Amino acid sequence: MQWYFVAVLLTTLTSSQGILTTLSQSNGGYKYDYATVPFLAEVFKLLVSSLLLWRECRKSPLPRMTTEWKSVRLYPIPSIIYLIHNNVQFATLTYVDTSTYQIMGNLKIVTTGILFRLFLQRKLSNLQWMAIVLLAVGTTTSQVKGCGEASCDSLFAAPIQGYMLGVLSACLSALAGVYTEFLMKKNNDSLYWQNVQLYTFGAIFNMSRLLLDDFRGGFENGAFWQRLFDGYSITTWLVVLNLGSTGLLVSWLMKYADNIVKVYSTSMAMLLTMVLSLYLFNFKPTMQLFLGIIICMMSLQMYFAPPSTLVDIPPAVKTAPESLREVSIERRTDS
């Protein structure tokens, strides 16, 4: 399976995430406990990966599976990073508004490129660095509202703590992605075996979060498993299926492509979501959105296209070496 096919599929699924989540609301709120959705998505990914691993183990030769503790102990780390990241997100939103937070979130595009270079030792050309910065500019442009709106004034009105937490959030998001890619590529283990390890710890951490919420609430509504599917509709199950499928595609890209491809997929998905929202939710198109789409498409071309297609290099004129001279030879015949 080609990486660009997976990237397009990831873009499509990611763009529909926000739309499905919005459609799952009822009267502007959720009838279900939205904290159960990530938990069920992790369980879904774990079940699918376990099934695929079982099918792989039935074939010959057996897939490679490293079971030493020194290797397995590395897999909880992404879940821990994401857990810290989620708490930093909530802390950031206490200082900045939603629009500012979304714009600051685009910093993860650049921080991913930096960590990608530092920790994975992957060299990027100057043209690729320019493309990454251009992608961040394009996504930010599409999110900036008109200067006549109130939110425009709040962009630089937040306390310094909000901006520091925003930068930390972007770094943690990039670190989790880069570290996950390191795990997936550090050996030749089966992708499904690596997924089983990742999603086992992911399910454990999400379950721990649900238990902690119950404990803080004094188990007033009972344990989470007693109300796990309360308020679920077909749309809610589609949200779970979408979130789980997106995670499986991301792990495939981490194994066989890289973080930059994932960043482009999710960035393009954000723009696609905004375009679809124009028709589904009657959002008004803005000049910033169109400019952002154009800039991001230019960035996509700059990063992935061969340099020879981007720069017109005049063909070299071949000249004959000076040492080569035409020599005429006269034949003499004896009579």
Contacts in CASP RR format, 6 or more apart in sequence:
PFRMAT RR
TARGET T0000
AUTHOR 0000-0000-0000
METHOD contacts of the structure
MODEL  1
MQWYFVAVLLTTLTSSQGILTTLSQSNGGYKYDYATVPFLAEVFKLLVSS
LLLWRECRKSPLPRMTTEWKSVRLYPIPSIIYLIHNNVQFATLTYVDTST
YQIMGNLKIVTTGILFRLFLQRKLSNLQWMAIVLLAVGTTTSQVKGCGEA
SCDSLFAAPIQGYMLGVLSACLSALAGVYTEFLMKKNNDSLYWQNVQLYT
FGAIFNMSRLLLDDFRGGFENGAFWQRLFDGYSITTWLVVLNLGSTGLLV
SWLMKYADNIVKVYSTSMAMLLTMVLSLYLFNFKPTMQLFLGIIICMMSL
QMYFAPPSTLVDIPPAVKTAPESLREVSIERRTDS
1 252 0 8 1.000
3 253 0 8 1.000
3 256 0 8 1.000
3 257 0 8 1.000
3 261 0 8 1.000
6 249 0 8 1.000
6 252 0 8 1.000
6 253 0 8 1.000
6 257 0 8 1.000
7 253 0 8 1.000
7 257 0 8 1.000
7 261 0 8 1.000
7 262 0 8 1.000
7 264 0 8 1.000
7 265 0 8 1.000
8 265 0 8 1.000
9 249 0 8 1.000
10 246 0 8 1.000
10 249 0 8 1.000
10 250 0 8 1.000
10 253 0 8 1.000
10 262 0 8 1.000
10 265 0 8 1.000
10 266 0 8 1.000
10 269 0 8 1.000
11 265 0 8 1.000
11 266 0 8 1.000
11 268 0 8 1.000
11 269 0 8 1.000
11 272 0 8 1.000
12 269 0 8 1.000
12 272 0 8 1.000
13 242 0 8 1.000
13 245 0 8 1.000
13 246 0 8 1.000
13 249 0 8 1.000
13 269 0 8 1.000
14 246 0 8 1.000
14 265 0 8 1.000
14 266 0 8 1.000
14 269 0 8 1.000
14 270 0 8 1.000
14 273 0 8 1.000
15 268 0 8 1.000
15 269 0 8 1.000
15 270 0 8 1.000
15 272 0 8 1.000
15 273 0 8 1.000
15 276 0 8 1.000
16 242 0 8 1.000
16 273 0 8 1.000
17 239 0 8 1.000
17 242 0 8 1.000
17 243 0 8 1.000
17 246 0 8 1.000
17 269 0 8 1.000
17 273 0 8 1.000
18 273 0 8 1.000
19 273 0 8 1.000
19 276 0 8 1.000
19 277 0 8 1.000
19 280 0 8 1.000
20 235 0 8 1.000
20 238 0 8 1.000
20 239 0 8 1.000
20 242 0 8 1.000
21 239 0 8 1.000
22 281 0 8 1.000
23 235 0 8 1.000
24 30 0 8 1.000
24 32 0 8 1.000
24 233 0 8 1.000
24 235 0 8 1.000
24 236 0 8 1.000
24 238 0 8 1.000
24 239 0 8 1.000
31 230 0 8 1.000
31 231 0 8 1.000
31 233 0 8 1.000
32 229 0 8 1.000
32 230 0 8 1.000
32 231 0 8 1.000
32 232 0 8 1.000
32 236 0 8 1.000
33 224 0 8 1.000
33 227 0 8 1.000
33 230 0 8 1.000
35 209 0 8 1.000
35 210 0 8 1.000
35 213 0 8 1.000
36 210 0 8 1.000
36 224 0 8 1.000
36 228 0 8 1.000
37 236 0 8 1.000
37 239 0 8 1.000
37 240 0 8 1.000
37 243 0 8 1.000
38 206 0 8 1.000
38 243 0 8 1.000
39 203 0 8 1.000
39 206 0 8 1.000
39 207 0 8 1.000
39 209 0 8 1.000
39 210 0 8 1.000
40 228 0 8 1.000
40 240 0 8 1.000
41 240 0 8 1.000
41 243 0 8 1.000
41 244 0 8 1.000
41 247 0 8 1.000
42 199 0 8 1.000
42 202 0 8 1.000
42 203 0 8 1.000
42 206 0 8 1.000
42 244 0 8 1.000
43 203 0 8 1.000
44 240 0 8 1.000
44 241 0 8 1.000
44 244 0 8 1.000
45 195 0 8 1.000
45 199 0 8 1.000
45 244 0 8 1.000
45 247 0 8 1.000
45 248 0 8 1.000
46 195 0 8 1.000
46 196 0 8 1.000
46 199 0 8 1.000
46 200 0 8 1.000
46 203 0 8 1.000
48 248 0 8 1.000
49 192 0 8 1.000
49 195 0 8 1.000
49 196 0 8 1.000
49 199 0 8 1.000
49 248 0 8 1.000
50 192 0 8 1.000
50 196 0 8 1.000
52 192 0 8 1.000
53 63 0 8 1.000
53 190 0 8 1.000
53 192 0 8 1.000
53 193 0 8 1.000
53 195 0 8 1.000
53 196 0 8 1.000
56 63 0 8 1.000
56 190 0 8 1.000
56 192 0 8 1.000
57 63 0 8 1.000
63 189 0 8 1.000
63 190 0 8 1.000
63 192 0 8 1.000
63 193 0 8 1.000
64 187 0 8 1.000
64 188 0 8 1.000
64 189 0 8 1.000
64 190 0 8 1.000
64 193 0 8 1.000
65 189 0 8 1.000
65 190 0 8 1.000
65 193 0 8 1.000
66 72 0 8 1.000
66 187 0 8 1.000
66 189 0 8 1.000
66 193 0 8 1.000
71 187 0 8 1.000
72 197 0 8 1.000
74 183 0 8 1.000
75 183 0 8 1.000
75 194 0 8 1.000
75 197 0 8 1.000
75 198 0 8 1.000
75 200 0 8 1.000
75 201 0 8 1.000
76 201 0 8 1.000
76 205 0 8 1.000
77 179 0 8 1.000
78 176 0 8 1.000
78 177 0 8 1.000
78 179 0 8 1.000
78 180 0 8 1.000
78 183 0 8 1.000
78 198 0 8 1.000
79 198 0 8 1.000
79 201 0 8 1.000
79 202 0 8 1.000
79 204 0 8 1.000
79 205 0 8 1.000
80 205 0 8 1.000
81 172 0 8 1.000
81 175 0 8 1.000
81 176 0 8 1.000
81 179 0 8 1.000
82 176 0 8 1.000
82 205 0 8 1.000
83 205 0 8 1.000
83 209 0 8 1.000
84 172 0 8 1.000
85 169 0 8 1.000
85 172 0 8 1.000
85 173 0 8 1.000
85 176 0 8 1.000
88 165 0 8 1.000
88 166 0 8 1.000
88 168 0 8 1.000
88 169 0 8 1.000
88 172 0 8 1.000
89 101 0 8 1.000
89 169 0 8 1.000
91 165 0 8 1.000
92 101 0 8 1.000
92 104 0 8 1.000
92 162 0 8 1.000
92 165 0 8 1.000
92 166 0 8 1.000
92 169 0 8 1.000
93 101 0 8 1.000
95 158 0 8 1.000
95 159 0 8 1.000
95 161 0 8 1.000
95 162 0 8 1.000
95 165 0 8 1.000
96 104 0 8 1.000
96 154 0 8 1.000
96 158 0 8 1.000
96 162 0 8 1.000
96 163 0 8 1.000
96 166 0 8 1.000
97 151 0 8 1.000
97 154 0 8 1.000
97 158 0 8 1.000
99 143 0 8 1.000
99 145 0 8 1.000
99 151 0 8 1.000
99 154 0 8 1.000
99 155 0 8 1.000
100 151 0 8 1.000
100 154 0 8 1.000
100 155 0 8 1.000
100 158 0 8 1.000
101 166 0 8 1.000
102 143 0 8 1.000
103 140 0 8 1.000
103 143 0 8 1.000
103 144 0 8 1.000
103 155 0 8 1.000
104 163 0 8 1.000
104 166 0 8 1.000
104 167 0 8 1.000
104 169 0 8 1.000
104 170 0 8 1.000
105 166 0 8 1.000
105 169 0 8 1.000
105 170 0 8 1.000
105 173 0 8 1.000
106 136 0 8 1.000
106 139 0 8 1.000
106 140 0 8 1.000
106 143 0 8 1.000
107 136 0 8 1.000
107 166 0 8 1.000
107 167 0 8 1.000
107 170 0 8 1.000
108 169 0 8 1.000
108 170 0 8 1.000
108 171 0 8 1.000
108 173 0 8 1.000
108 174 0 8 1.000
108 263 0 8 1.000
109 132 0 8 1.000
109 135 0 8 1.000
109 136 0 8 1.000
109 139 0 8 1.000
109 263 0 8 1.000
109 267 0 8 1.000
110 132 0 8 1.000
110 133 0 8 1.000
110 136 0 8 1.000
111 170 0 8 1.000
111 171 0 8 1.000
111 173 0 8 1.000
111 174 0 8 1.000
112 173 0 8 1.000
112 174 0 8 1.000
112 177 0 8 1.000
112 178 0 8 1.000
112 259 0 8 1.000
112 260 0 8 1.000
112 263 0 8 1.000
113 124 0 8 1.000
113 132 0 8 1.000
113 174 0 8 1.000
113 259 0 8 1.000
113 260 0 8 1.000
113 263 0 8 1.000
114 174 0 8 1.000
115 171 0 8 1.000
115 174 0 8 1.000
115 175 0 8 1.000
115 178 0 8 1.000
116 122 0 8 1.000
116 124 0 8 1.000
116 178 0 8 1.000
116 258 0 8 1.000
116 259 0 8 1.000
116 260 0 8 1.000
117 123 0 8 1.000
117 124 0 8 1.000
119 178 0 8 1.000
119 179 0 8 1.000
119 182 0 8 1.000
120 178 0 8 1.000
120 181 0 8 1.000
120 182 0 8 1.000
120 258 0 8 1.000
122 258 0 8 1.000
124 132 0 8 1.000
125 307 0 8 1.000
127 302 0 8 1.000
127 303 0 8 1.000
127 307 0 8 1.000
127 310 0 8 1.000
128 260 0 8 1.000
128 302 0 8 1.000
128 303 0 8 1.000
130 302 0 8 1.000
131 299 0 8 1.000
131 300 0 8 1.000
131 302 0 8 1.000
131 303 0 8 1.000
132 260 0 8 1.000
132 263 0 8 1.000
132 299 0 8 1.000
132 303 0 8 1.000
134 295 0 8 1.000
134 296 0 8 1.000
134 298 0 8 1.000
134 299 0 8 1.000
134 302 0 8 1.000
135 263 0 8 1.000
135 264 0 8 1.000
135 267 0 8 1.000
135 295 0 8 1.000
135 296 0 8 1.000
135 299 0 8 1.000
135 300 0 8 1.000
135 303 0 8 1.000
137 295 0 8 1.000
138 291 0 8 1.000
138 292 0 8 1.000
138 295 0 8 1.000
138 296 0 8 1.000
138 299 0 8 1.000
139 267 0 8 1.000
139 270 0 8 1.000
139 271 0 8 1.000
139 292 0 8 1.000
139 296 0 8 1.000
141 288 0 8 1.000
141 291 0 8 1.000
141 292 0 8 1.000
141 295 0 8 1.000
142 270 0 8 1.000
142 271 0 8 1.000
142 274 0 8 1.000
142 288 0 8 1.000
142 289 0 8 1.000
142 291 0 8 1.000
142 292 0 8 1.000
142 293 0 8 1.000
142 296 0 8 1.000
143 288 0 8 1.000
144 152 0 8 1.000
144 155 0 8 1.000
144 288 0 8 1.000
145 151 0 8 1.000
145 152 0 8 1.000
145 286 0 8 1.000
145 288 0 8 1.000
146 152 0 8 1.000
146 286 0 8 1.000
146 288 0 8 1.000
174 259 0 8 1.000
177 254 0 8 1.000
177 259 0 8 1.000
177 262 0 8 1.000
178 259 0 8 1.000
180 198 0 8 1.000
180 251 0 8 1.000
180 254 0 8 1.000
181 254 0 8 1.000
181 258 0 8 1.000
181 259 0 8 1.000
183 194 0 8 1.000
183 198 0 8 1.000
184 191 0 8 1.000
184 194 0 8 1.000
184 251 0 8 1.000
184 254 0 8 1.000
184 255 0 8 1.000
185 254 0 8 1.000
185 255 0 8 1.000
191 251 0 8 1.000
191 252 0 8 1.000
191 255 0 8 1.000
194 251 0 8 1.000
194 255 0 8 1.000
195 248 0 8 1.000
195 251 0 8 1.000
198 251 0 8 1.000
210 224 0 8 1.000
211 223 0 8 1.000
211 224 0 8 1.000
213 224 0 8 1.000
214 221 0 8 1.000
214 222 0 8 1.000
214 223 0 8 1.000
214 224 0 8 1.000
221 227 0 8 1.000
250 262 0 8 1.000
253 261 0 8 1.000
253 262 0 8 1.000
253 265 0 8 1.000
254 262 0 8 1.000
260 303 0 8 1.000
264 300 0 8 1.000
264 303 0 8 1.000
267 296 0 8 1.000
268 296 0 8 1.000
268 300 0 8 1.000
271 289 0 8 1.000
271 292 0 8 1.000
271 293 0 8 1.000
271 296 0 8 1.000
274 283 0 8 1.000
274 289 0 8 1.000
275 289 0 8 1.000
275 293 0 8 1.000
277 283 0 8 1.000
278 284 0 8 1.000
278 285 0 8 1.000
301 310 0 8 1.000
302 310 0 8 1.000
END
